[in-house]
Amino acid sequence: MATIRIPTPLRPYTGNNPQVSVAGHTVGAALSNLTEQHPELRPHLFEGDELRSFVNIYLNQEDVRYLEGAETEINENDTLMIIPSIAGGSRNVRTARPKR
């Protein structure tokens, strides 16, 4: 079975597991199996049947968007990583210029 690494913010939806073993021969099937095992995770990853735009999936260090997306084939020893996009940042109050 392949393994999916779960980022810290999503672990409460997987029983605080940092990784989950999944069945499936494609990225899409593995993600489907993940959300079957942990249904409360689904709305954080999917909007309808589509992966949310801010959720990135990596297969052994490669972004699956640049492979074959959900149809990318996986093997038993592969590791998938869910990487949520993070936006924003902080502003240093002492060096920030006031808006005019």
ZIZI-V859180 format. One record per pair of residues at least 24 apart in sequence whose ideal C-beta (glycine too) atoms are under 10 Angstrom apart, sorted by the first residue. I is the first residue (numbers start at 1). GAP is how many residues later the second one is. Records with the same first field share a line. If there is no record, write none. Layout:
I = GAP / GAP
This chain:
1 = 29 / 32 / 73 / 75 / 76 / 77
2 = 25 / 27 / 28 / 31 / 32 / 57 / 58 / 72 / 73 / 74 / 75 / 76 / 77 / 78
3 = 27 / 73 / 74 / 75 / 76 / 77 / 78
4 = 26 / 27 / 29 / 30 / 33 / 53 / 70 / 74 / 75 / 76 / 77 / 78
5 = 53 / 74 / 75 / 76 / 77 / 78
6 = 28 / 32 / 35 / 75 / 76
7 = 48 / 74 / 75 / 76 / 77 / 79
9 = 35 / 73 / 75 / 77
10 = 28 / 30 / 31 / 34 / 35 / 45 / 72 / 74
11 = 30
12 = 28 / 29 / 32
13 = 25 / 26 / 27 / 28 / 29 / 30 / 31 / 32
14 = 24 / 26 / 27
15 = 25
19 = 60 / 61 / 62
20 = 60
21 = 55
22 = 52 / 58
23 = 53
24 = 49 / 50 / 56
25 = 48 / 49 / 50 / 51
26 = 38 / 42 / 43 / 44 / 45 / 46 / 47 / 48
27 = 24 / 30 / 31 / 32 / 37 / 40 / 41 / 42 / 43 / 44 / 45 / 46 / 47 / 51 / 53
28 = 29 / 36 / 40 / 41 / 42 / 43 / 44 / 46
29 = 41 / 42 / 44 / 45
30 = 27 / 29 / 40 / 42 / 44 / 48 / 50
31 = 24 / 26 / 33 / 39 / 49 / 51
32 = 38
34 = 46 / 48
41 = 41
44 = 38 / 40
45 = 37 / 39
51 = 31
52 = 32 / 33
53 = 32
54 = 29 / 30 / 31 / 32 / 33
55 = 27 / 28 / 29 / 30
56 = 25 / 26 / 27 / 28 / 29
57 = 24 / 25 / 26
58 = 24 / 25
